[in-house]
Structure formats: C-alpha cells, structure tokens
C-alpha cells in the first residue's frame, strides 16, 4: 500500500514538472524616428517591466522589393533609448525589437509603423 501511494505521488510530481504552463510575454513597444542632420535613426523601447526596456536588441530594416533588408543592429540603453547611424538613408524603414528573455522575464517583440525617409 505504501509503495502504491509513493509511486502515485512520484508519478503526479513528474507529470506536474512536464506540464508547466507557458508564461505570457510582457508587452514591449518600440518607437522609431529619423534625424536627417545627424543621419541617425532613434527611438525608445518601453515596457511595464524595466527589464524589458533596458539593453534590448533593436534592428532597423529598409523596405525593398525583395523584402526587408537589415540596415543595422544596436542595443537600447538602460532607459530604453536607442540610436543607430545609417548614412545616406532614403526610402521606407522600420525598427523592430524581437521577443527575448531578459533576466528570466519573457519580453514581447514589437514592430512599429514604417517611416518615410526622404
């Protein structure tokens, strides 16, 4: 009887370890702007969780007929601000921050509107 109860408890414990619910990602938002004088794209990653704003990966893409073309990659500062120099930018661009796990927190990705650089 004791072996049966023990075996049942071990089986339940193993089952609970394998069936952990997936945690929802903390929402993140990213903004993108262009400064023609400095030739920098810049913006900010914001989130309700500070871990999801600081040091986030930011990629800037140019929209081309063949699809998005990566123009550069950077990391946000501790306050979520970021900046990336792209010389002679002209056309349609967007920035993106991917879904990533930071300090054990799953941070959602974001892709804001496309901006025109003329």
C-alpha positions as CSV (number, residue, x, y, z in Angstrom):
1,X,0.0,0.0,0.0
2,X,2.8,2.5,0.9
3,X,4.6,1.6,-2.3
4,X,1.5,2.3,-4.3
5,X,0.9,5.7,-2.7
6,X,4.5,6.6,-3.1
7,X,4.5,5.6,-6.8
8,X,1.4,7.6,-7.4
9,X,2.9,10.7,-5.7
10,X,6.1,10.4,-7.8
11,X,4.1,10.0,-11.0
12,X,2.0,13.1,-10.2
13,X,5.1,15.1,-9.3
14,X,6.8,14.1,-12.6
15,X,3.7,15.0,-14.6
16,X,3.4,18.4,-13.0
17,X,7.1,19.2,-13.9
18,X,6.5,18.4,-17.5
19,X,3.2,20.3,-17.7
20,X,4.3,23.7,-16.6
21,X,2.2,26.5,-18.2
22,X,3.8,28.8,-20.7
23,X,4.3,32.2,-19.3
24,X,2.8,35.2,-21.2
25,X,5.3,37.7,-22.6
26,X,5.5,41.2,-21.0
27,X,4.4,43.7,-23.7
28,X,7.0,45.9,-25.2
29,X,6.7,48.9,-27.5
30,X,9.3,50.5,-29.7
31,X,9.3,53.9,-31.5
32,X,11.4,54.9,-34.4
33,X,12.3,58.4,-35.8
34,X,14.8,59.8,-38.3
35,X,17.1,62.8,-37.8
36,X,18.4,64.0,-41.2
37,X,21.0,66.3,-39.6
38,X,22.8,63.5,-37.7
39,X,21.7,60.7,-40.1
40,X,20.6,58.6,-37.1
41,X,17.5,56.5,-36.5
42,X,16.5,56.8,-32.9
43,X,13.7,55.8,-30.6
44,X,12.8,54.1,-27.4
45,X,11.8,50.7,-26.2
46,X,9.1,50.9,-23.4
47,X,7.5,48.3,-21.2
48,X,5.7,48.0,-17.9
49,X,8.7,45.9,-16.8
50,X,12.0,47.8,-16.7
51,X,13.9,44.5,-17.6
52,X,12.1,44.6,-21.0
53,X,13.3,48.1,-21.9
54,X,16.9,48.1,-20.9
55,X,19.6,46.6,-23.2
56,X,17.0,45.3,-25.7
57,X,18.1,44.4,-29.2
58,X,16.9,46.8,-31.9
59,X,17.2,46.2,-35.6
60,X,16.5,48.7,-38.4
61,X,15.3,47.5,-41.8
62,X,14.8,49.1,-45.1
63,X,11.7,48.0,-47.1
64,X,12.9,46.8,-50.6
65,X,11.1,45.0,-53.4
66,X,12.9,41.8,-52.3
67,X,11.7,42.2,-48.7
68,X,13.1,43.8,-45.6
69,X,16.9,44.5,-45.7
70,X,18.7,44.8,-42.4
71,X,20.5,48.2,-42.2
72,X,21.9,47.8,-38.7
73,X,21.5,46.5,-35.2
74,X,22.0,48.1,-31.8
75,X,21.0,47.7,-28.1
76,X,18.8,50.1,-26.1
77,X,20.4,52.0,-23.2
78,X,19.4,51.4,-19.6
79,X,16.5,53.8,-20.0
80,X,15.3,52.1,-23.3
81,X,16.6,54.8,-25.7
82,X,18.5,53.7,-28.8
83,X,20.3,55.2,-31.7
84,X,21.7,53.9,-35.0
85,X,23.6,55.7,-37.7
86,X,22.6,54.9,-41.3
87,X,24.4,57.1,-43.8
88,X,22.5,58.3,-46.9
89,X,19.2,56.7,-45.8
90,X,16.4,57.2,-48.3
91,X,13.2,55.2,-48.6
92,X,10.9,53.3,-46.2
93,X,12.3,52.0,-42.9
94,X,11.0,50.2,-39.8
95,X,12.6,49.2,-36.5
96,X,12.0,46.0,-34.6
97,X,12.7,44.5,-31.3
98,X,12.4,40.7,-31.1
99,X,10.8,38.6,-28.4
100,X,13.6,37.8,-26.0
101,X,14.1,36.5,-22.5
102,X,15.9,39.0,-20.2
103,X,16.8,38.2,-16.6
104,X,14.2,35.4,-16.7
105,X,11.4,37.6,-18.0
106,X,9.9,36.9,-21.4
107,X,9.7,40.2,-23.2
108,X,7.4,40.5,-26.2
109,X,8.6,41.9,-29.6
110,X,7.3,44.8,-31.4
111,X,7.4,46.4,-34.9
112,X,6.0,49.9,-35.2
113,X,4.8,51.7,-38.3
114,X,7.1,52.2,-41.3
115,X,8.5,55.7,-41.7
116,X,9.5,57.5,-44.9
117,X,13.0,59.0,-45.1
118,X,13.4,61.4,-47.9
